[in-house]
Each structure stands twice: as C-alpha cells, then as structure tokens.
Amino acid sequence: LLERAVRAAAAQRVSSATALEVLVLDDGPDAAGWPYVRAAVCGVDRARLCGADSAVAEGHVAVRYVAVPPDASGRVCLRLKRNLALELCSVSGTDAILFCDDDDWRSADAAQAQLDALARTGADACSVQVRCVCELSASRGGASYFEMPAAGGGGVFSAELGNPGTALLLRKTWAPGSDDPPGFPDTPYEDVDFMKLLLSDAPVLPQRGGPPLRHALLDGAELERQSRSPTLMTVRLDGCEHEWSTF
C-alpha cells in the first residue's frame, strides 16, 4: 500500500508554478517503510507516468522520508504524526499541506483538483468525499470494488466534511503566527475533530483570531460539474495487518 501511495503522490500533475514535496512520516519499527518508499521513488518513470509538462517531469517534486521513533506502546499515533507534519511544514515555509494516508490512492490530478477548489471558492481547507472503495481480503485472497453514493458519504464518511484525512490546508489554518498554533486533538477521530475546530464559529481557537475558516468539499456532484473523474480510492483491509504511514 505504501509504495503505491507514494508513487501516486510523486506522480501528481500540478501546475508548473507549484513545487511539490512528498513528506513521508514512518513510525514503524526499524524504519520498516523505507524500502517501499525507495522503491516507489526509484520506480517513477517521469516521462511515461506524468507527461513532459508535469511537475515531476520538470523536476519540481522532492521526496523527504522521516523515520519517527515509535512510542513506548509500539502503536501508531496518527495525531502525533499529523502534528509533526504541520510542524515540519511550518519550518520549511510550505504554503499548503495535503494529507494522504497509505490506504488512500489518488489519481494523478487529485492534488490539482483540490487546489483548484480552493482557488475557485476562496476556501481555506478542502477535503474529498470518497466515492470509490477497494476492499482487500486476506481470507478470500482477492479485491472487491464498489462505489459510495454521490452525496452524503453513504453513512461511512461525514456528509459535510467527506474524509478529513484527505484535507488540503492553507498555511494560515495551522501556522497563524502564534506560539501555540492549533493542532490535531487527542481524540479517537483526530482528523474530523481538527476540521471541526478549524471551522467552528465558537471561540475555541482564540490564538487564531478572525472569522472562522471556510471549507470546500470535493464530492461526486462537484467532480461531475467539472467533468472530472473520481480522484480518490480508499482501501479497506479485511483480515490484514496494517502498518500506517502518513504523508
């Protein structure tokens, strides 16, 4: 999963004015994800996968791998990794950050579709409503594909926020110039709750100040209006052991 997800991230077709960095945070034991990241990067045929006018073909893509020491329990903490990503992007001066888990597979124009949504709506954050799902079964030894309803998330994903793990965030949402910027909370659904905090009109984030942030949802109806194909497939694992990586 990780190798395919990194390969897809590195092959994103974005504007030639956009410099793209793929940041992989791996808290698996002994940097277990590194061989897959290396294979993904070395396996990208830039001209064949991306076309001569893509950001990858023009050399605008960098891949940064960060091995994160696991905590004492040895369990993955997505909240800590997401907050570390915000911190690393704040230090590097990144204008926007787009989250992708290793079980989310994106089409080559997925990042640009979300960037276009921000530009079109003037929003500060954009997430994707999942339409396509691939279920991998260890017991059956095969894959099943199905589609979610065009709107509403099918009762699995948020009708208003889609899958917040797909969030594209402008810099001002996480680096407002405060000594204590907002971050992902320590809750079971850290990505959903973080988005709710950002969009709340209550004074829950006084350090940010100003009006509540605006959100754009890229769902099936919006993609159809743009004559775009679905940009994201979520993978469900049935009976498989999963080591999570976030980037």
PLY file of the C-alpha trace (Angstrom):
ply
format ascii 1.0
element vertex 247
property float x
property float y
property float z
element edge 246
property int vertex1
property int vertex2
end_header
0.00 0.00 0.00
2.71 2.48 0.99
4.76 2.02 -2.17
1.76 2.54 -4.40
0.56 5.57 -2.43
3.97 7.27 -2.53
4.30 6.52 -6.24
0.91 8.16 -6.86
1.85 11.19 -4.73
5.13 11.70 -6.58
3.32 11.44 -9.94
0.82 14.23 -9.23
0.20 16.56 -12.18
0.25 20.04 -10.70
0.85 23.49 -12.14
4.40 24.10 -13.29
4.48 27.00 -10.81
3.89 24.60 -7.91
6.82 22.94 -6.16
5.67 19.61 -4.72
7.29 17.81 -1.80
6.17 14.35 -0.69
6.82 14.07 3.05
6.60 10.52 4.43
6.46 10.01 8.21
7.13 6.43 9.27
6.92 5.35 12.91
7.16 1.65 12.15
9.87 -0.42 13.84
13.36 -0.09 12.35
12.19 2.35 9.65
10.30 -0.51 8.05
8.69 1.70 5.42
11.94 2.95 3.88
12.45 0.11 1.33
8.94 0.72 -0.03
9.45 4.48 -0.24
12.77 3.99 -2.02
11.19 1.51 -4.44
8.37 3.95 -5.17
10.72 6.85 -5.89
13.13 4.81 -7.98
10.23 3.27 -9.88
8.72 6.53 -11.11
9.19 6.78 -14.86
8.68 10.53 -15.01
8.10 10.95 -18.72
5.86 7.88 -19.06
3.73 8.39 -15.93
3.43 12.14 -15.91
3.96 13.63 -19.33
6.53 16.16 -20.39
4.67 19.14 -18.90
4.11 17.72 -15.42
5.75 18.89 -12.21
7.55 15.55 -11.83
8.94 15.64 -15.34
10.17 19.19 -14.73
11.88 18.14 -11.51
9.57 20.06 -9.16
8.97 17.06 -6.87
11.08 16.25 -3.83
10.54 13.24 -1.57
11.51 13.52 2.10
11.42 10.45 4.34
11.37 10.91 8.13
11.68 7.93 10.46
9.73 8.75 13.63
10.61 6.78 16.81
7.58 4.72 17.87
6.10 5.37 21.30
6.53 3.02 24.26
3.43 1.02 23.33
4.70 0.43 19.80
1.34 1.53 18.45
0.84 4.10 15.72
-0.38 7.55 16.79
-1.77 9.35 13.77
-2.42 12.51 15.79
1.27 12.89 16.66
2.36 12.24 13.09
-0.12 14.71 11.65
1.04 17.37 14.11
4.67 16.60 13.31
3.85 17.11 9.63
2.35 20.52 10.45
5.48 21.46 12.40
7.86 20.35 9.64
5.85 22.22 7.02
5.77 25.34 9.21
9.56 25.31 9.49
10.04 24.79 5.76
7.70 27.65 4.84
5.20 25.48 2.97
2.18 27.35 1.61
-0.21 24.39 1.82
-0.27 20.83 3.10
-2.25 17.91 1.67
-2.67 14.83 3.86
-2.79 11.32 2.43
-2.80 8.03 4.31
-1.18 4.99 2.76
-4.56 3.37 2.14
-5.81 6.29 0.08
-4.93 6.03 -3.60
-5.16 9.22 -5.64
-5.44 9.85 -9.35
-2.71 11.93 -11.00
-4.80 15.13 -10.95
-6.13 14.74 -7.39
-3.92 17.39 -5.78
-4.62 19.92 -8.54
-8.37 19.28 -8.26
-8.25 20.28 -4.59
-6.02 23.28 -5.29
-8.49 24.37 -7.96
-11.34 24.01 -5.46
-9.60 26.38 -3.03
-8.91 28.90 -5.80
-12.47 28.71 -7.11
-14.27 29.02 -3.75
-11.82 31.12 -1.73
-11.88 28.41 0.95
-9.03 27.73 3.37
-9.42 23.93 3.53
-10.64 21.27 1.11
-11.41 17.61 1.67
-12.66 14.85 -0.62
-15.84 12.81 -0.33
-14.92 9.19 -1.00
-16.70 7.58 -3.96
-14.53 4.56 -4.81
-13.63 1.83 -2.31
-11.38 -1.20 -2.77
-11.70 -3.97 -0.19
-8.74 -6.32 0.12
-9.50 -9.62 1.83
-6.79 -11.84 3.27
-9.24 -14.74 3.73
-10.67 -14.58 0.21
-7.37 -13.59 -1.38
-8.92 -11.03 -3.67
-10.15 -7.49 -4.11
-13.67 -6.09 -4.37
-14.52 -2.68 -5.78
-17.65 -0.64 -5.15
-18.83 2.97 -5.23
-20.36 5.06 -2.48
-23.39 7.29 -3.19
-22.60 10.54 -5.00
-23.51 12.62 -1.95
-23.68 12.14 1.80
-20.79 9.73 2.32
-23.02 6.65 2.39
-23.21 6.77 6.19
-19.50 5.91 6.40
-17.89 9.30 5.82
-19.03 12.73 7.00
-21.72 14.26 4.77
-20.23 17.73 5.28
-16.51 17.02 5.63
-16.07 13.91 3.48
-12.91 12.10 4.55
-10.97 14.71 6.61
-7.87 12.53 6.25
-7.71 13.90 2.68
-7.57 17.53 3.84
-5.73 20.19 1.87
-4.98 23.08 4.25
-3.61 26.52 3.53
-0.79 27.67 5.78
-2.92 30.08 7.80
-5.01 27.17 9.13
-2.11 25.66 11.05
0.56 28.37 11.28
-1.27 31.54 12.35
1.84 33.20 13.78
1.10 32.09 17.32
3.40 30.45 19.85
0.66 27.86 20.36
-0.85 27.10 16.93
-3.81 24.74 16.66
-3.08 21.09 16.07
-4.83 17.75 15.81
-6.50 16.96 19.16
-6.02 13.81 21.21
-9.37 12.23 20.28
-10.37 8.97 18.57
-11.22 10.89 15.37
-8.43 13.46 15.35
-8.83 14.48 11.69
-12.60 15.02 11.93
-12.31 16.94 15.21
-9.43 19.07 13.92
-11.50 20.14 10.93
-14.47 20.91 13.20
-12.24 23.08 15.39
-10.94 24.99 12.40
-14.40 25.64 11.01
-16.14 26.43 14.29
-17.52 29.94 14.80
-17.14 29.48 18.56
-14.04 30.94 20.26
-12.38 27.55 20.67
-9.18 28.70 18.98
-8.62 32.20 20.36
-5.00 32.18 19.28
-6.06 32.27 15.62
-8.48 35.18 15.79
-10.52 36.47 12.90
-13.57 34.84 11.29
-13.99 31.06 11.05
-12.20 29.38 8.21
-14.01 28.25 5.06
-14.20 24.67 3.78
-14.76 23.26 0.30
-15.98 19.69 -0.18
-14.93 17.95 -3.37
-17.70 15.39 -3.81
-19.08 13.40 -6.71
-21.53 16.11 -7.75
-18.79 18.74 -7.88
-16.48 16.46 -9.86
-19.27 15.81 -12.36
-19.83 19.56 -12.75
-16.14 19.86 -13.61
-16.26 16.81 -15.94
-13.63 15.17 -13.74
-13.36 11.51 -12.83
-13.21 10.45 -9.15
-9.82 11.45 -7.73
-9.56 9.14 -4.71
-9.95 5.47 -3.84
-9.96 4.34 -0.22
-8.69 0.85 0.56
-10.32 -1.27 3.24
-8.36 -4.15 4.71
-10.24 -7.28 5.79
-8.16 -9.64 7.89
-4.85 -7.90 7.05
-2.29 -6.50 9.44
-1.76 -2.83 8.58
1.22 -0.60 9.36
0.10 3.01 8.90
2.17 5.72 7.30
1.07 9.31 6.83
2.26 11.86 4.32
0 1
1 2
2 3
3 4
4 5
5 6
6 7
7 8
8 9
9 10
10 11
11 12
12 13
13 14
14 15
15 16
16 17
17 18
18 19
19 20
20 21
21 22
22 23
23 24
24 25
25 26
26 27
27 28
28 29
29 30
30 31
31 32
32 33
33 34
34 35
35 36
36 37
37 38
38 39
39 40
40 41
41 42
42 43
43 44
44 45
45 46
46 47
47 48
48 49
49 50
50 51
51 52
52 53
53 54
54 55
55 56
56 57
57 58
58 59
59 60
60 61
61 62
62 63
63 64
64 65
65 66
66 67
67 68
68 69
69 70
70 71
71 72
72 73
73 74
74 75
75 76
76 77
77 78
78 79
79 80
80 81
81 82
82 83
83 84
84 85
85 86
86 87
87 88
88 89
89 90
90 91
91 92
92 93
93 94
94 95
95 96
96 97
97 98
98 99
99 100
100 101
101 102
102 103
103 104
104 105
105 106
106 107
107 108
108 109
109 110
110 111
111 112
112 113
113 114
114 115
115 116
116 117
117 118
118 119
119 120
120 121
121 122
122 123
123 124
124 125
125 126
126 127
127 128
128 129
129 130
130 131
131 132
132 133
133 134
134 135
135 136
136 137
137 138
138 139
139 140
140 141
141 142
142 143
143 144
144 145
145 146
146 147
147 148
148 149
149 150
150 151
151 152
152 153
153 154
154 155
155 156
156 157
157 158
158 159
159 160
160 161
161 162
162 163
163 164
164 165
165 166
166 167
167 168
168 169
169 170
170 171
171 172
172 173
173 174
174 175
175 176
176 177
177 178
178 179
179 180
180 181
181 182
182 183
183 184
184 185
185 186
186 187
187 188
188 189
189 190
190 191
191 192
192 193
193 194
194 195
195 196
196 197
197 198
198 199
199 200
200 201
201 202
202 203
203 204
204 205
205 206
206 207
207 208
208 209
209 210
210 211
211 212
212 213
213 214
214 215
215 216
216 217
217 218
218 219
219 220
220 221
221 222
222 223
223 224
224 225
225 226
226 227
227 228
228 229
229 230
230 231
231 232
232 233
233 234
234 235
235 236
236 237
237 238
238 239
239 240
240 241
241 242
242 243
243 244
244 245
245 246
